[in-house]
Amino acid sequence: MNPLFTRKFTSREELLEGSRKDRNLAGADLSGLNLAGLKLAGLNLKGADLHDSNLTNAKLAGLDLSEVNLTNARLDDARIAGTTLRGATLEGAHLNGVKMAGVDLTEANLTNADLSQSTLAGVNVRGADFSHANLMGARAAVQWSAAKVQPPQLPEPLPSSPWLPVLALGVIGIIVFFLLRRRSQHH
């Protein structure tokens, strides 16, 4: 994404203030920022630049992260739910221990990404590239055959549970509830 005006954020405080005023931060430059432990929900960050940023232990829900640049970003132990990362670049990203549920990684580039000890449930990997990605100790409920390039070592499958789809719908429902509630408070 090549917006006409790219908004550069220089601190997490500036990002938080900006996101209170405008939920559309498409194309924003957040590169190199320390956003560890940050909680973000319902933002449009399509095409944003987050390369070399630190999102360790972040909670990300209901975000549009399509086409974002997360090259070499640190997302260790992050929680990501109901988020789209379509066409995102996560080359060399550190996702050790990440928990993903209901995430869309369609056409994403995860070459050399470290997803060791991660858990992926209901993640769409259609057309995604996992060349040289590390999934050692990971567990997943993913249709790997849909990926453009599967990881060198497939993770252990998550045990199937009859309650897992109900849990996923519940999480999505809660996200939608909070997003609608937040919107109504701003009007």
Summary of the structure (lengths in Angstrom):
residues: 187
radius of gyration: 15.9
end to end distance: 29.3
largest distance: 49.3
contacts: 597
relative contact order: 0.11
helix: 19%
strand: 21%
